[in-house]
Amino acid sequence: MEQQKLRELLETLHEELGQLGTVDEKTGEVLATLNEDISKLVEGGKEAADNEESLTDRMSDAVSHFEEEHPRLSMMIQHVLDSLARMGL
């Protein structure tokens, strides 16, 4: 059940990322990394996350990066991190 919620949250986050429009270079890099991580998680589930030891670090960095200019996006990424923590990752 938790994995299904995570998948739905990741898909929503992916859609939100796609709606950001024009961004600076650093934000573009953060978005590209997040999109790649989200794709891996959606396709591979928990097993993909297990193989990505720094996934949570990158997502935590993204939360900090988006906190000021995109608080909704930052909150969504934090929800993903919370879900991963509940799954033991």
C-alpha positions, 0 to 999 in steps of 0.5 A: 500500500505504501508503495502505491502511495509513493508511486502516486506522489512521485507521478504528481511530483513529476507533473509539478516539475514539468510545469515550472517553465523557464528556470536558471541553470542550477535549478535546471540541474536539480530538476534533471536529477530529480526527474531521473530519480523519480523515473527510476523510483516509478519504474523500479520501486523500492528496489531501485531506491535501495540501489541509490544510496544518495537518493535521499541526500539529493532529494533533501538538497532539492527541498532546500533549493526549492524552499524559498521560490517554490514552497509547494514543490519543496513540500511535495519532495519532502512528502516523498522523502517521508514516504521513503523513510516509512518504507525503511529507505 
